[in-house]
Amino acid sequence: MVTACLAFAGVAALLTVTPGVDTMLVLRTTVTGGRRTGHLAAAGVVTGLVCWAMASAAGLTAVLAASRIAFDVLRVAGACYLLWLGGQALWNARRKRAAVQDDADEPRLSGLTAFRTGLTTNLLNPKVGVFYLSLLPQFIPHGSPVFWTSMLFVAIHAAEALLWLAVIVGVARAARRALSRPSVKRRLQQVTGLAFIGFGIRLAVER
């Protein structure tokens, strides 16, 4: 069991640190809303992971894997949400430039919004569910209880995700003074907006 846990932890760690939507979301949220909102966005992402894992254990993600229509509906919904996030970021960057506003005029992102955004972004990504359904069972030792072993692996993945996203929050927090300069912040909004749009298009066209 120890060997299986270490093997899964290694693979999950590689997937966790690979730059993606979650990393960009937490980075942007920390810069725009502060450390607390960054951690809450990370908590939303990890809550989404746990929800997907529970659904996988219950067999719900098997429906996504077996039903093309169900998978495509969730995939398109996720792509639209990412495109909306990207468009919102680009619009905010354009509005700041047009108004030449001071940071104090910018509405502060609430913790609830940050958590909800992290959770929704993760739940609308069907590839997370397929990941748990296809990869996780390969590490379960023969004869081990499937459900509880799966939950152990999920706990490992969640801990790694929380740790990694906490690092992202810390880095963004340390650099926040520089990143919060109006010109730099506007550029960050533009970059993250284009990244979200890119992720959304990729999710929409992938098969």
WOUR-V947691 format. One record per residue. N is the residue number from 1. RES is the residue in one small letter. OMEGA is omega in whole degrees, 0 to 359 (999 if undefined). Layout:
# WOUR-V947691
n:N res:RES omega:OMEGA
n:N res:RES omega:OMEGA
This chain:
# WOUR-V947691
n:1 res:m omega:180
n:2 res:v omega:180
n:3 res:t omega:180
n:4 res:a omega:180
n:5 res:c omega:180
n:6 res:l omega:179
n:7 res:a omega:179
n:8 res:f omega:180
n:9 res:a omega:179
n:10 res:g omega:180
n:11 res:v omega:181
n:12 res:a omega:180
n:13 res:a omega:179
n:14 res:l omega:179
n:15 res:l omega:183
n:16 res:t omega:184
n:17 res:v omega:176
n:18 res:t omega:182
n:19 res:p omega:181
n:20 res:g omega:183
n:21 res:v omega:184
n:22 res:d omega:180
n:23 res:t omega:180
n:24 res:m omega:181
n:25 res:l omega:181
n:26 res:v omega:178
n:27 res:l omega:181
n:28 res:r omega:181
n:29 res:t omega:179
n:30 res:t omega:181
n:31 res:v omega:184
n:32 res:t omega:186
n:33 res:g omega:180
n:34 res:g omega:185
n:35 res:r omega:183
n:36 res:r omega:181
n:37 res:t omega:176
n:38 res:g omega:178
n:39 res:h omega:179
n:40 res:l omega:174
n:41 res:a omega:177
n:42 res:a omega:178
n:43 res:a omega:177
n:44 res:g omega:178
n:45 res:v omega:182
n:46 res:v omega:175
n:47 res:t omega:176
n:48 res:g omega:177
n:49 res:l omega:181
n:50 res:v omega:178
n:51 res:c omega:178
n:52 res:w omega:180
n:53 res:a omega:178
n:54 res:m omega:178
n:55 res:a omega:178
n:56 res:s omega:179
n:57 res:a omega:180
n:58 res:a omega:178
n:59 res:g omega:183
n:60 res:l omega:180
n:61 res:t omega:174
n:62 res:a omega:177
n:63 res:v omega:178
n:64 res:l omega:181
n:65 res:a omega:184
n:66 res:a omega:184
n:67 res:s omega:178
n:68 res:r omega:182
n:69 res:i omega:180
n:70 res:a omega:179
n:71 res:f omega:183
n:72 res:d omega:179
n:73 res:v omega:180
n:74 res:l omega:180
n:75 res:r omega:180
n:76 res:v omega:178
n:77 res:a omega:178
n:78 res:g omega:179
n:79 res:a omega:179
n:80 res:c omega:180
n:81 res:y omega:178
n:82 res:l omega:177
n:83 res:l omega:177
n:84 res:w omega:177
n:85 res:l omega:179
n:86 res:g omega:178
n:87 res:g omega:178
n:88 res:q omega:179
n:89 res:a omega:179
n:90 res:l omega:179
n:91 res:w omega:178
n:92 res:n omega:179
n:93 res:a omega:179
n:94 res:r omega:181
n:95 res:r omega:178
n:96 res:k omega:181
n:97 res:r omega:182
n:98 res:a omega:184
n:99 res:a omega:184
n:100 res:v omega:185
n:101 res:q omega:172
n:102 res:d omega:181
n:103 res:d omega:183
n:104 res:a omega:180
n:105 res:d omega:184
n:106 res:e omega:179
n:107 res:p omega:183
n:108 res:r omega:180
n:109 res:l omega:181
n:110 res:s omega:179
n:111 res:g omega:180
n:112 res:l omega:178
n:113 res:t omega:179
n:114 res:a omega:179
n:115 res:f omega:182
n:116 res:r omega:180
n:117 res:t omega:177
n:118 res:g omega:180
n:119 res:l omega:183
n:120 res:t omega:180
n:121 res:t omega:181
n:122 res:n omega:182
n:123 res:l omega:181
n:124 res:l omega:176
n:125 res:n omega:184
n:126 res:p omega:181
n:127 res:k omega:176
n:128 res:v omega:178
n:129 res:g omega:179
n:130 res:v omega:176
n:131 res:f omega:180
n:132 res:y omega:183
n:133 res:l omega:187
n:134 res:s omega:186
n:135 res:l omega:186
n:136 res:l omega:181
n:137 res:p omega:182
n:138 res:q omega:183
n:139 res:f omega:181
n:140 res:i omega:180
n:141 res:p omega:179
n:142 res:h omega:179
n:143 res:g omega:179
n:144 res:s omega:177
n:145 res:p omega:188
n:146 res:v omega:185
n:147 res:f omega:185
n:148 res:w omega:175
n:149 res:t omega:177
n:150 res:s omega:179
n:151 res:m omega:177
n:152 res:l omega:178
n:153 res:f omega:179
n:154 res:v omega:178
n:155 res:a omega:178
n:156 res:i omega:180
n:157 res:h omega:180
n:158 res:a omega:179
n:159 res:a omega:178
n:160 res:e omega:180
n:161 res:a omega:179
n:162 res:l omega:180
n:163 res:l omega:182
n:164 res:w omega:181
n:165 res:l omega:174
n:166 res:a omega:176
n:167 res:v omega:179
n:168 res:i omega:178
n:169 res:v omega:180
n:170 res:g omega:179
n:171 res:v omega:180
n:172 res:a omega:179
n:173 res:r omega:180
n:174 res:a omega:182
n:175 res:a omega:188
n:176 res:r omega:181
n:177 res:r omega:179
n:178 res:a omega:183
n:179 res:l omega:182
n:180 res:s omega:173
n:181 res:r omega:186
n:182 res:p omega:182
n:183 res:s omega:180
n:184 res:v omega:180
n:185 res:k omega:177
n:186 res:r omega:179
n:187 res:r omega:178
n:188 res:l omega:177
n:189 res:q omega:180
n:190 res:q omega:181
n:191 res:v omega:181
n:192 res:t omega:178
n:193 res:g omega:178
n:194 res:l omega:178
n:195 res:a omega:179
n:196 res:f omega:178
n:197 res:i omega:178
n:198 res:g omega:177
n:199 res:f omega:180
n:200 res:g omega:178
n:201 res:i omega:179
n:202 res:r omega:179
n:203 res:l omega:182
n:204 res:a omega:186
n:205 res:v omega:181
n:206 res:e omega:178
n:207 res:r omega:999
